[in-house]
Amino acid sequence: MRSGFRLARVFGIQIRIDWSWLLILFLITWSLGSSFGQMHPNWTLALTWGTAFFAALLLFVSVLLHELAHSLVAKARGIPVKSITLLLFGGVSSIQHDPDSPGVELGMAIVGPLTSLAIGIILLLVATPHVHVITAATSAMQGLAQLGPLPTILLWLGSVNVLLGIFNMIPGFPLDGGRVLRSILWGISGNLRRATRWAAWVGQGIAWLMIVSGIAMVFGVQIPYFGTGLFNGLWLAFIGWFLNSASSQSYQQLVVHDILEGTSVGRMMRTDPPTVPPDSSLSALVHDHVMGTDEAGFPVVDGDRLVGIVTLDDVRAIPRDRWETTTVRDVMTPSDTLIAVSPNDDGATALDRLAQNDVRQLPVVNGDSLAGMLRRRDVIQWLQTHAERFRD
């Protein structure tokens, strides 16, 4: 199950918030509240923390605009975008597949940082007159202390957006800068997998530099711009670890996608899945099919026609004393609402549908007839059997 909740739909794209976002919202609000309290000692407690919370929310609006820029360019190029999720490290767009040319990749990648830079510069330009008027007759720190809540937010949010745009242009895949690098390497080599591998290596190198620098900061080494200290060092090392993991996984996902793209679902699916009739009781389903098997879902067929799927979760939702009088038809998911594939679809398409819909298995159909079932473990088994093809 996905963690978090849906927030809204913008331009046909579902906006989601992961529960981890609440943690980073709290941490940013806490940090800003402490900073604003020191910078503006004359502010009331409510004004200090209210401004901090509002500024933190606006930061994530900026992150959302950054991701929307990626997504809208992707949609304009005919690439479906299912959702944008705000989470611990910012935001991620669920773009359904890689672009089909280096030029499209470059446009999709660079528009995000450019959006952040544009937001930052505009906010700083709006805030600058307020700062100049106050600091003209006093010192910089005293001038900042005299700023009201709105100029303070504009100054902070503008600076953060500029830094966000610059940071995302670091050539560490899968950051935006890494994707720009991949698009250039792809254009030079003409090979997406090779370009991804090279960009991932650069990303992993930058990630290890962050990790080593962060550990050094913990032991008191002064790193330009990042400073020193336990908290800053651990945070930089953690970001490096995350980038290293993301770089490696991004390349592996591309290799897996390439392998499955040439493999039909019919070669991986289970052709003889256990099925149940729609009029069977839940009691019969449990005793005749569920007991003694590790299957989590069962196709419901009438003859050879697929009419739905019933899962263990469907059964658990019904009190045990009603199992005898409740039929499979009463609780199943009807076939017209199921996500399905055909035997001739390629494995990459099936894997994308498994991931996008967060399900463990897909019915494989010919028309309205059941041809088999494709489970996540069937895909994994196929990949393990053909592991030698991972070597490029």
C-alpha positions in Angstrom: 0.0 0.0 0.0 1.2 3.6 -0.7 1.9 5.6 2.4 0.5 9.2 2.6 -2.6 10.7 1.1 -3.9 12.5 -1.9 -3.9 16.3 -1.9 -5.3 17.5 -5.2 -5.3 17.1 -9.0 -3.5 19.7 -11.1 -3.4 19.5 -14.9 -4.6 16.0 -14.6 -1.7 15.0 -12.4 -2.5 13.6 -8.9 -0.6 15.5 -6.1 0.2 13.2 -3.2 1.9 13.8 0.2 4.0 11.0 1.7 4.0 10.7 5.5 7.7 11.4 5.6 6.9 14.9 4.3 5.3 15.7 7.7 8.7 15.0 9.4 10.7 17.4 7.1 7.9 20.0 7.4 8.3 19.8 11.2 12.1 20.0 11.0 12.1 23.0 8.7 9.5 24.8 10.7 11.5 24.1 13.9 14.8 25.4 12.3 13.1 28.5 10.9 11.3 29.2 14.1 14.6 29.2 16.0 16.4 31.3 13.4 13.5 33.9 13.1 13.4 34.1 16.9 17.0 35.1 17.1 16.8 37.4 14.1 13.6 39.1 15.3 13.6 39.2 19.1 10.7 41.7 19.2 8.4 39.3 17.4 5.7 37.5 19.5 6.0 33.8 19.8 2.9 33.3 17.7 4.2 35.6 14.9 7.6 33.8 15.0 6.3 30.3 14.7 3.4 31.2 12.4 5.9 32.9 10.0 8.2 29.8 10.2 5.3 27.4 9.4 4.0 29.5 6.5 7.5 29.8 5.0 8.0 26.0 5.3 4.7 25.5 3.5 5.7 27.9 0.7 9.0 26.0 0.3 7.1 22.9 -0.6 4.9 24.9 -3.0 8.1 25.9 -4.7 9.2 22.2 -4.8 5.8 21.3 -6.3 6.2 24.0 -9.0 9.7 22.6 -9.7 8.2 19.1 -10.2 5.2 20.4 -12.2 7.6 22.0 -14.6 9.2 18.6 -15.3 5.8 16.9 -15.6 4.2 19.5 -17.9 7.2 19.3 -20.3 6.9 15.4 -20.2 3.1 15.6 -20.9 3.7 18.1 -23.8 6.1 15.5 -25.3 3.5 12.8 -25.0 4.9 11.0 -21.9 2.2 10.2 -19.3 2.6 11.5 -15.8 0.6 9.8 -13.1 1.4 11.7 -10.0 3.7 14.0 -8.1 4.6 13.0 -4.5 6.0 15.4 -1.9 8.3 13.5 0.5 11.3 13.7 2.8 13.8 14.8 0.2 11.5 17.1 -1.7 9.3 15.8 -4.6 9.3 13.1 -7.2 7.3 13.0 -10.4 5.9 9.6 -11.5 6.8 9.9 -15.2 5.7 6.7 -16.8 8.7 6.0 -19.0 12.1 7.5 -20.1 12.1 10.1 -22.9 12.7 8.7 -26.4 15.5 11.1 -27.4 18.3 13.1 -25.8 16.7 16.4 -26.7 13.5 15.5 -24.9 15.5 14.3 -21.8 17.4 17.6 -21.8 14.3 19.7 -22.0 12.6 17.7 -19.2 15.6 17.8 -16.9 16.7 21.4 -17.2 13.2 23.0 -16.8 13.0 22.1 -13.1 16.2 23.9 -12.0 15.4 26.8 -14.3 12.0 27.1 -12.6 13.5 27.1 -9.1 16.1 29.8 -10.2 13.3 31.9 -11.7 11.2 31.7 -8.6 14.2 32.5 -6.4 15.3 35.5 -8.5 11.8 37.0 -8.6 11.3 36.6 -4.9 14.7 38.2 -4.1 14.0 41.1 -6.5 10.7 41.7 -4.7 12.4 41.6 -1.3 15.4 43.7 -2.2 13.7 47.2 -1.9 12.5 46.4 1.6 16.1 45.4 2.6 17.7 48.4 1.0 15.4 50.9 2.7 16.0 49.5 6.1 19.8 48.8 5.8 20.5 52.2 4.3 20.5 53.7 7.8 21.8 50.8 9.9 24.0 47.7 9.9 23.0 44.6 7.9 22.0 42.5 11.0 20.1 45.4 12.5 18.4 45.9 9.2 17.3 42.3 8.9 16.0 42.4 12.4 13.6 45.3 11.4 12.2 43.4 8.5 8.5 42.4 8.7 7.2 38.8 8.2 6.6 39.1 4.5 10.1 40.5 3.5 11.7 37.9 5.8 9.8 35.1 4.0 10.6 36.5 0.6 14.3 36.8 1.3 14.6 33.4 2.8 12.4 31.6 0.2 14.2 33.4 -2.7 17.6 32.3 -1.4 16.5 28.7 -0.9 15.0 28.5 -4.4 18.3 29.7 -5.9 20.2 27.2 -3.9 17.7 24.5 -4.9 18.2 25.3 -8.6 22.0 25.2 -8.2 22.0 22.0 -6.2 19.8 20.2 -8.7 22.3 21.0 -11.4 25.0 19.0 -9.7 25.8 16.3 -12.3 24.9 13.4 -10.1 22.4 11.1 -11.6 19.4 11.0 -10.9 19.4 14.6 -10.0 18.4 17.0 -12.7 22.0 17.9 -13.5 22.7 14.2 -13.8 19.9 13.8 -16.3 21.3 16.8 -18.2 24.6 15.0 -18.3 22.9 11.7 -19.4 21.2 13.5 -22.2 24.5 14.9 -23.5 26.2 11.5 -23.1 23.2 9.8 -24.8 23.5 12.2 -27.7 27.2 11.6 -28.1 27.1 7.8 -27.7 23.7 7.0 -29.2 23.2 4.4 -26.4 20.8 5.2 -23.5 22.0 2.4 -21.3 25.7 3.3 -21.7 24.9 6.9 -21.1 22.9 6.0 -17.9 25.7 3.9 -16.6 28.3 6.7 -17.1 26.0 9.3 -15.5 25.3 6.9 -12.6 29.0 6.5 -12.1 29.4 10.2 -11.9 26.5 10.4 -9.5 28.0 7.7 -7.3 31.3 9.5 -7.3 29.7 12.7 -6.1 27.7 10.8 -3.6 30.8 9.2 -2.0 32.5 12.6 -1.9 29.5 13.9 0.1 29.6 10.9 2.4 33.4 11.3 3.1 33.0 15.0 3.5 30.1 14.6 5.9 32.1 12.1 8.0 35.0 14.5 8.0 32.7 17.3 9.2 31.6 15.2 12.1 35.2 15.0 13.3 35.7 18.7 13.0 37.0 19.3 9.5 35.8 22.6 8.0 34.3 22.0 4.5 33.8 25.2 2.4 30.1 26.3 2.3 28.9 23.2 4.4 30.9 24.2 7.5 31.5 21.6 10.2 29.7 19.9 13.1 27.8 16.7 13.9 24.4 17.7 12.5 25.6 19.2 9.3 28.1 16.3 8.7 25.5 13.6 9.3 23.0 15.4 7.1 25.5 15.7 4.2 26.6 12.1 4.6 22.9 11.0 4.6 22.2 12.9 1.4 25.3 11.3 -0.2 24.1 7.8 0.9 20.7 8.5 -0.6 22.2 9.8 -3.9 24.5 6.8 -4.1 21.6 4.4 -3.7 19.4 6.3 -6.1 22.1 6.3 -8.8 22.6 2.6 -8.5 18.9 1.8 -8.5 18.2 4.0 -11.5 20.7 2.2 -13.7 19.5 -1.2 -12.5 15.9 -0.2 -13.3 16.8 0.8 -16.8 18.6 -2.5 -17.4 15.6 -4.5 -16.1 13.3 -2.5 -18.3 15.5 -3.2 -21.4 15.6 -6.9 -20.7 11.8 -7.1 -20.2 11.1 -5.0 -23.2 12.0 -7.8 -25.5 10.2 -10.5 -23.5 6.4 -11.2 -23.9 4.1 -11.6 -20.9 3.2 -15.0 -22.3 6.7 -16.3 -21.6 6.6 -15.2 -18.0 3.0 -15.7 -16.9 1.6 -18.6 -15.0 -0.7 -20.5 -17.4 -2.6 -22.6 -14.9 -3.5 -20.3 -11.9 -6.0 -21.6 -9.4 -9.4 -20.2 -10.2 -12.7 -20.0 -8.4 -16.3 -19.8 -9.6 -18.2 -16.6 -8.8 -21.0 -18.4 -6.9 -18.6 -20.2 -4.5 -19.0 -19.2 -0.8 -16.1 -17.5 1.0 -16.0 -20.5 3.3 -15.4 -22.8 0.3 -12.9 -20.3 -1.1 -10.9 -20.4 2.1 -11.0 -24.1 2.7 -10.6 -25.3 -0.9 -8.2 -22.7 -2.3 -6.6 -20.4 0.3 -5.5 -23.2 2.8 -2.3 -24.8 1.7 -1.3 -22.2 -0.8 0.7 -18.9 -0.7 -1.5 -17.2 -3.3 -2.9 -13.8 -2.3 -5.5 -13.5 -5.1 -7.5 -15.8 -7.3 -9.1 -15.2 -10.7 -12.9 -15.6 -10.7 -14.0 -17.3 -13.9 -17.3 -18.3 -15.4 -16.4 -21.0 -17.9 -13.2 -19.5 -19.3 -14.4 -15.9 -19.1 -12.7 -13.8 -16.5 -15.3 -12.0 -14.3 -13.1 -10.7 -11.5 -10.4 -11.3 -8.9 -10.9 -12.1 -5.3 -8.1 -11.5 -2.8 -7.4 -12.3 0.9 -8.1 -8.7 1.8 -11.6 -9.1 0.3 -12.2 -12.1 2.5 -10.8 -10.5 5.6 -13.2 -7.6 5.2 -16.2 -9.9 5.8 -16.9 -11.2 9.3 -16.2 -15.0 9.7 -19.8 -15.7 10.6 -20.9 -14.5 7.2 -18.5 -16.6 5.1 -21.1 -19.3 4.5 -23.7 -16.9 3.1 -21.4 -14.5 1.2 -20.3 -15.5 -2.3 -17.1 -14.6 -4.1 -19.2 -12.5 -6.6 -20.3 -10.3 -3.6 -16.7 -9.3 -2.7 -14.6 -9.7 -5.8 -13.2 -6.8 -7.9 -15.1 -7.0 -11.2 -13.2 -7.6 -14.4 -14.2 -4.2 -16.0 -12.2 -2.4 -13.2 -9.1 -4.6 -13.3 -5.8 -3.6 -14.8 -4.9 -6.4 -17.2 -2.3 -7.3 -19.9 -2.4 -9.6 -22.9 0.1 -12.4 -23.6 1.6 -10.4 -26.4 2.4 -7.3 -24.2 6.1 -7.0 -23.3 7.3 -7.5 -19.8 8.3 -3.9 -19.4 4.7 -2.8 -19.9 3.5 -5.3 -17.4 6.1 -4.3 -14.8 5.2 -0.7 -15.2 1.5 -1.5 -14.6 2.4 -3.6 -11.5 4.4 -0.7 -10.1 2.0 2.1 -11.1 -1.0 0.4 -9.6 0.8 -1.1 -6.6 -0.5 -4.6 -7.1 1.2 -8.0 -6.8 -0.3 -9.6 -9.8 -2.1 -8.9 -13.1 -4.6 -11.0 -15.0 -3.5 -11.9 -18.5 -6.4 -12.0 -20.9 -7.3 -12.8 -24.5 -10.4 -10.7 -25.1 -12.5 -11.6 -22.0 -10.9 -15.0 -21.6 -8.3 -15.7 -18.9 -5.0 -16.8 -20.4 -3.0 -16.7 -17.1 -1.7 -14.6 -14.3 1.5 -12.6 -14.1 2.8 -12.1 -10.5 5.7 -9.9 -9.3 7.6 -13.1 -8.3 7.2 -14.5 -11.9 9.0 -11.4 -13.2 11.6 -11.6 -10.5 12.2 -15.3 -11.3 12.5 -14.5 -15.0 15.1 -11.9 -14.2 17.1 -14.2 -11.9 17.1 -16.9 -14.6 18.4 -14.4 -17.1 20.8 -12.6 -14.8 23.7 -12.8 -17.2 21.9 -10.3 -19.5 22.5 -7.6 -16.9 26.0 -7.4 -18.0 26.5 -4.7 -20.7 
